[in-house]
């Protein structure tokens, strides 16, 4: 075996992915070739530096929310809501808010309508998150959560479920934000 | 998992979501994308449950779905964000004695090199190096011949070596 062939095979040799006979040939060559041993050492050094991201510890609430979101999507697939129904639901929701004056600020309501429509029309979470711009999200959260609880009390319906999804989405943004800015976020979540 | 039984599927979600998340996170490097991949994988698994023939274990079958869901996201969002894997208590701006460069800077350089691999090489390298799949598992997951996987893996490693060996590792 010549050096060129051995160097080609070093990655597979490193991972133990060579057939035993070929691996033996490489091993024999390495025993007698300092340059190829250096090459193997260099590959090993580089690959040791390329470490897999390790998932952070996440709270139990994250997992229960995640499972709930998955099951909601699974159930939604079985009973998909057409776009027109989503828009109609959003309009009805808007009228309901306006008439009974449950409290959220107009801006929050507008955003609420936007994300509600997105959700009901089966647009993915990303788009909902894009709708909630990071600049104003914190001020909207209380309104959204309070609003959710008010609506949840009155309606055991798809509305409440979709608001729950929004809450989960906001919560995820918090988790991400805290993970990305560990030094900027206090234990009580304050920035 | 019985076909069509949503209750059993929910139990399956509760049993497997953490493992699936861990797999997706190793591929994608951030909570948001990993969560998306896991959700997508479960929805796909639910849709495909009738196609499951029992030729492999449910775990193996589902793992493959998770890996593919993660790779789909990796291809759409090529930047791998590494924001939360710094050792606890480490100062991101402080050079470690054993490093020639700052920890985070080096991390960025390494991840950038992985991101810059051609798509097929990156998929295979991530599955091998980050997820610990064997060549045969990778070829099964991606529908490629073993030889093809080996060639791409070798090229990926050589390319990373070329790109990173100039740094003070």
Boltz contact constraints between the chains, C-beta under 6 A:
constraints:
  - contact:
      token1: [A, 11]
      token2: [B, 154]
      max_distance: 6.0
  - contact:
      token1: [A, 11]
      token2: [B, 157]
      max_distance: 6.0
  - contact:
      token1: [A, 12]
      token2: [B, 150]
      max_distance: 6.0
  - contact:
      token1: [A, 17]
      token2: [B, 135]
      max_distance: 6.0
  - contact:
      token1: [A, 42]
      token2: [B, 165]
      max_distance: 6.0
  - contact:
      token1: [A, 43]
      token2: [B, 161]
      max_distance: 6.0
  - contact:
      token1: [A, 45]
      token2: [B, 169]
      max_distance: 6.0
  - contact:
      token1: [A, 46]
      token2: [B, 160]
      max_distance: 6.0
  - contact:
      token1: [A, 46]
      token2: [B, 161]
      max_distance: 6.0
  - contact:
      token1: [A, 46]
      token2: [B, 164]
      max_distance: 6.0
  - contact:
      token1: [A, 49]
      token2: [B, 110]
      max_distance: 6.0
  - contact:
      token1: [A, 49]
      token2: [B, 169]
      max_distance: 6.0
  - contact:
      token1: [A, 50]
      token2: [B, 110]
      max_distance: 6.0
  - contact:
      token1: [A, 52]
      token2: [B, 26]
      max_distance: 6.0
  - contact:
      token1: [A, 52]
      token2: [B, 130]
      max_distance: 6.0
  - contact:
      token1: [A, 53]
      token2: [B, 29]
      max_distance: 6.0
  - contact:
      token1: [A, 53]
      token2: [B, 82]
      max_distance: 6.0
  - contact:
      token1: [A, 53]
      token2: [B, 85]
      max_distance: 6.0
  - contact:
      token1: [A, 54]
      token2: [B, 85]
      max_distance: 6.0
  - contact:
      token1: [A, 55]
      token2: [B, 22]
      max_distance: 6.0
  - contact:
      token1: [A, 55]
      token2: [B, 25]
      max_distance: 6.0
  - contact:
      token1: [A, 56]
      token2: [B, 84]
      max_distance: 6.0
  - contact:
      token1: [A, 66]
      token2: [B, 17]
      max_distance: 6.0
  - contact:
      token1: [A, 67]
      token2: [B, 13]
      max_distance: 6.0
  - contact:
      token1: [A, 67]
      token2: [B, 14]
      max_distance: 6.0
  - contact:
      token1: [A, 67]
      token2: [B, 17]
      max_distance: 6.0
  - contact:
      token1: [A, 70]
      token2: [B, 13]
      max_distance: 6.0
  - contact:
      token1: [A, 70]
      token2: [B, 39]
      max_distance: 6.0
  - contact:
      token1: [A, 70]
      token2: [B, 42]
      max_distance: 6.0
  - contact:
      token1: [A, 71]
      token2: [B, 10]
      max_distance: 6.0
  - contact:
      token1: [A, 73]
      token2: [B, 43]
      max_distance: 6.0
  - contact:
      token1: [A, 74]
      token2: [B, 46]
      max_distance: 6.0
  - contact:
      token1: [A, 175]
      token2: [B, 31]
      max_distance: 6.0
  - contact:
      token1: [A, 176]
      token2: [B, 31]
      max_distance: 6.0
  - contact:
      token1: [A, 176]
      token2: [B, 32]
      max_distance: 6.0
  - contact:
      token1: [A, 179]
      token2: [B, 84]
      max_distance: 6.0
  - contact:
      token1: [A, 180]
      token2: [B, 83]
      max_distance: 6.0
